[in-house]
Amino acid sequence: MKPTYLKGVLACLIATVSWGAMFPVMTSALTKLDPFNFTALRYTLAGLGFIILLLLMEGSKSLSLKGERTILVWFLGTCGFAGFGFLVFYGQELAGPSGALTASITMATMPMLGMLVNWIVRRTRPPLPTLLLILLSFAGVSLVITEGNFSDLVMTPEAFVPNIPILAGALCWVIYTVGGSFFPTWSAYRYTALTTVMGLTTVYAVVAVLTVLGKIHIPSVAQVFSVGPHLLYMALVAGLVAVLCWNVGNKILTPLNGVLFMDVVPITAFTLSALTGVQPGSMQVAGACITAFALIANNIYQRMQAAGASRKNQMVGLTAKRAA
């Protein structure tokens, strides 16, 4: 294995293991602080880190939004940080200890959700095999959520309400990720830093409204200190380090290869949850395997399609050369 390729593999592994571990970490944190204040504190710390990094890499001029689509930057930042942070971890809080398993397996469906979002935004319909694999991936998620008891979806639908914000949060992150393509001249550092800052305006506004309405309360100093280790991990490791490693890894391996590492997220979460006493059931493990299979199978299909298109272009070029 070439050193550069190995660097890409390690970078993607660091990112996805970090993300997989954040759900068990949040299981503990959510018993001490609500997800809304926690998200505000987390992205404040991460945002400062991203801004400092952007200044070091590109200078103060990169902070300017003059002539840029400010509203779009705000919208994408709101989706990526307010939407993802609030919805996923609010759903995890509602689900209790088992929420880490559901949240992590839902993250593995992001590549499939991305294809659906791309279909809507760019009007590029995925081929039939991909659509079928998307359905298969969500069947796997359903197994994890229901533990194989699909009748419960009809008999006790209220028990599955926490999964709705988790899926919505995952969709928000997909929208945020796809949104990066609307700023092709921006570096990953600039896109991440500026969207974080703009997204924080929504984060602070939502927290302020919920506080005024009495839904949440301003955390005490003792509460903040009690989640100090969780905050540091979520902001610096699962936030700053993981995002940068993910960008570096995908640049080396290409997104077609990098996306396969999303399967590491539920594997890590399932393992750490088991170590902390939350044992996944056999049907939940089966569901995770089905979702992983769908992701890998779609990746293989995409490679076959790309190889076929490449051969076709070569044949066209060769024919044109002979005709000339």
C-alpha positions in Angstrom: 0.0 0.0 0.0 1.4 3.4 -1.0 2.2 5.8 1.8 -0.2 8.5 0.4 -3.0 5.9 0.0 -2.4 4.7 3.6 -2.6 8.3 4.8 -6.0 8.5 3.2 -7.2 5.3 4.7 -6.0 6.3 8.2 -7.6 9.8 7.8 -11.0 8.3 7.0 -10.7 5.8 9.8 -9.9 8.5 12.3 -12.9 10.5 11.1 -15.4 7.7 11.2 -14.2 6.1 14.4 -14.5 9.5 16.0 -18.0 10.0 14.7 -19.0 6.5 15.8 -17.8 7.2 19.3 -19.7 10.4 19.6 -23.1 8.7 20.1 -22.1 6.7 23.2 -20.4 9.8 24.5 -23.6 11.7 24.0 -25.6 9.0 25.8 -23.8 10.0 29.0 -23.7 13.8 28.3 -27.5 14.0 27.6 -28.2 12.8 31.2 -26.5 15.9 32.5 -27.3 18.7 29.9 -30.0 19.2 27.3 -29.0 18.7 23.6 -29.8 22.4 22.8 -27.4 24.0 25.2 -24.9 21.3 24.6 -25.0 21.9 20.8 -24.5 25.6 21.4 -21.5 25.1 23.6 -20.1 22.4 21.2 -20.2 24.4 18.0 -19.0 27.6 19.8 -15.8 25.8 20.7 -15.5 24.0 17.3 -16.3 27.3 15.5 -13.5 29.1 17.2 -11.1 26.3 16.2 -12.3 26.4 12.6 -11.9 30.2 12.4 -8.4 30.1 13.9 -7.4 27.4 11.4 -8.9 29.4 8.5 -7.0 32.5 9.5 -3.7 30.5 9.7 -4.3 28.8 6.3 -5.9 31.6 4.2 -5.6 34.9 6.1 -8.2 37.4 7.3 -9.6 38.1 3.8 -11.1 34.6 3.7 -13.6 35.7 6.5 -15.3 38.2 4.2 -18.7 37.3 2.7 -18.8 40.3 0.4 -20.2 39.3 -3.0 -21.1 35.9 -1.7 -24.5 34.2 -1.3 -24.9 35.1 2.4 -28.4 33.7 2.8 -27.4 30.4 1.3 -24.4 30.2 3.6 -26.7 30.9 6.5 -29.2 28.2 5.4 -26.5 25.6 4.9 -24.9 26.4 8.2 -28.3 26.2 9.9 -28.9 22.7 8.3 -25.5 21.4 9.2 -25.1 22.7 12.7 -28.5 23.7 14.1 -30.5 21.0 12.2 -28.0 18.2 12.7 -26.9 19.0 16.2 -30.4 19.7 17.6 -32.4 17.0 15.8 -30.1 14.0 16.0 -29.2 14.4 19.7 -32.7 15.5 20.7 -33.9 12.2 19.1 -31.2 10.3 20.9 -32.2 11.8 24.2 -35.8 10.8 23.6 -34.8 7.3 22.7 -32.6 6.8 25.8 -29.6 4.5 26.0 -30.6 2.6 22.8 -30.7 5.9 20.9 -26.9 5.7 20.2 -27.5 2.5 18.1 -30.3 4.0 16.1 -28.5 7.3 15.5 -25.3 5.6 14.4 -26.9 3.3 11.9 -28.9 6.2 10.5 -25.6 8.0 9.8 -24.6 5.1 7.6 -27.5 5.9 5.3 -26.2 9.4 4.6 -24.6 8.4 1.2 -28.0 7.0 0.1 -29.8 10.1 1.4 -27.3 12.1 -0.6 -28.4 10.5 -3.8 -32.0 11.3 -3.1 -31.1 15.0 -2.3 -29.0 15.1 -5.5 -32.1 13.8 -7.4 -34.2 16.6 -6.1 -31.6 19.4 -6.4 -30.0 18.4 -9.7 -32.9 16.4 -11.1 -30.6 13.4 -11.7 -32.6 10.3 -10.9 -30.6 7.4 -9.5 -30.7 4.2 -11.6 -33.1 1.5 -10.6 -30.5 -0.7 -8.8 -29.4 2.2 -6.7 -33.1 3.0 -5.8 -33.6 -0.6 -4.7 -30.4 -0.5 -2.6 -31.6 2.7 -1.0 -34.8 0.9 0.0 -32.7 -2.0 1.3 -30.6 0.3 3.4 -33.7 1.8 5.1 -35.0 -1.7 5.6 -31.8 -2.4 7.6 -32.4 0.8 9.7 -36.0 -0.4 10.3 -34.6 -3.6 11.7 -32.4 -1.7 14.1 -35.2 0.6 15.2 -37.9 -2.2 15.7 -35.5 -5.0 16.7 -37.4 -7.1 14.2 -40.8 -6.4 15.6 -42.3 -4.6 12.6 -45.9 -5.0 14.0 -44.9 -2.5 16.7 -44.8 0.2 14.1 -48.5 -0.2 13.8 -49.4 -1.1 17.3 -47.3 1.4 19.2 -46.1 4.0 16.7 -45.5 6.5 19.5 -42.5 4.4 20.6 -40.7 5.3 17.3 -41.2 9.0 17.4 -37.6 9.7 18.6 -36.4 8.2 15.3 -38.1 10.9 13.2 -35.8 13.8 14.4 -32.7 11.5 14.1 -33.5 10.8 10.4 -34.4 14.5 9.9 -31.0 15.5 11.4 -29.1 13.1 9.1 -31.0 14.6 6.2 -29.9 18.1 7.3 -26.2 17.0 7.3 -26.6 15.6 3.8 -28.1 18.9 2.6 -25.1 20.7 4.2 -22.7 18.4 2.5 -24.3 18.7 -0.9 -24.4 22.4 -0.4 -20.6 22.6 -0.5 -20.8 22.1 -4.3 -22.4 25.5 -4.6 -19.1 27.1 -3.5 -16.6 25.4 -5.8 -13.9 28.1 -5.3 -14.0 27.8 -1.5 -11.6 25.6 0.3 -12.9 23.0 2.8 -11.5 25.2 5.6 -13.5 28.3 4.5 -16.8 26.4 3.8 -16.6 24.7 7.3 -15.6 27.9 9.2 -18.1 30.3 7.6 -21.0 28.0 7.7 -20.3 27.2 11.3 -20.3 30.8 12.3 -23.5 31.6 10.3 -25.2 28.4 11.6 -24.4 29.5 15.2 -26.7 32.5 14.8 -29.6 30.1 14.4 -28.3 27.8 17.2 -28.2 30.8 19.6 -31.6 32.1 18.5 -33.3 28.7 19.0 -31.7 28.3 22.4 -32.8 31.8 23.4 -36.4 31.1 22.3 -36.6 27.8 24.1 -35.1 29.4 27.3 -37.7 32.2 27.2 -40.5 29.7 26.7 -39.2 27.7 29.7 -38.6 24.6 27.7 -34.9 24.6 28.6 -32.9 26.4 31.3 -29.6 28.3 31.3 -27.1 25.6 32.5 -25.2 26.2 35.7 -21.5 26.3 35.9 -21.5 22.9 37.6 -23.5 21.5 34.7 -21.1 22.8 32.1 -18.1 21.4 34.1 -19.9 18.0 34.4 -20.0 17.7 30.6 -16.5 19.2 30.1 -14.9 16.0 28.8 -17.8 15.3 26.6 -17.7 18.9 25.2 -14.0 18.7 24.5 -14.4 15.4 22.7 -17.4 16.5 20.6 -16.0 19.9 19.7 -12.3 19.0 19.1 -12.3 15.3 18.2 -15.7 14.6 16.6 -15.8 18.1 15.3 -12.5 19.7 14.4 -10.2 16.7 13.9 -12.8 14.4 12.4 -14.0 16.9 9.8 -10.5 17.7 8.7 -9.5 14.1 8.5 -12.6 13.3 6.5 -11.8 16.1 4.0 -8.1 15.0 3.7 -9.0 11.3 3.4 -11.6 11.9 0.7 -9.3 14.1 -1.3 -6.7 11.2 -1.4 -9.1 8.3 -1.8 -11.9 10.1 -3.7 -15.5 10.2 -2.3 -16.3 6.9 -4.1 -13.9 5.1 -1.8 -14.2 7.4 1.2 -18.0 6.8 1.5 -17.4 3.1 2.4 -15.8 4.2 5.7 -19.3 5.4 6.8 -19.9 1.7 7.8 -17.3 2.2 10.5 -19.6 4.7 12.3 -22.2 2.1 13.5 -19.6 -0.6 14.1 -17.8 1.8 16.5 -21.0 2.9 18.2 -22.3 -0.7 18.5 -19.0 -1.8 20.0 -18.7 1.0 22.5 -22.4 0.8 23.5 -21.9 -3.0 24.2 -18.9 -2.1 26.4 -21.0 0.3 28.4 -23.8 -2.2 29.0 -26.1 -1.5 26.0 -26.1 -4.8 24.1 -27.4 -4.7 20.6 -29.9 -7.5 19.8 -29.3 -10.0 17.0 -31.9 -8.3 14.8 -30.2 -4.9 15.3 -26.9 -6.4 14.3 -28.6 -8.0 11.2 -30.1 -4.6 10.3 -26.7 -3.0 10.5 -25.2 -5.7 8.3 -28.0 -5.1 5.7 -27.4 -1.4 5.6 -23.7 -2.0 5.2 -24.3 -4.5 2.4 -26.5 -1.9 0.6 -23.8 0.7 0.8 -21.1 -1.6 -0.4 -23.2 -3.0 -3.2 -24.1 0.4 -4.5 -20.5 1.4 -4.4 -19.6 -1.7 -6.5 -22.4 -0.8 -8.9 -21.2 2.8 -9.3 -17.7 1.5 -10.0 -19.0 -0.8 -12.7 -21.0 2.0 -14.3 -17.9 4.3 -14.2 -15.7 1.6 -15.8 -18.3 0.9 -18.5 -18.6 4.6 -19.3 -14.8 4.9 -19.4 -14.5 2.0 -21.9 -17.3 3.5 -24.0 -15.5 6.8 -24.2 -12.2 5.1 -25.1 -14.0 3.2 -28.0 -15.6 6.4 -29.2 -12.2 8.2 -29.1 -10.5 5.3 -30.9 -13.2 5.2 -33.6 -13.0 9.0 -34.2 -9.2 8.7 -34.4 -9.4 6.0 -37.1 -12.1 7.9 -39.0 -9.8 11.0 -39.1 
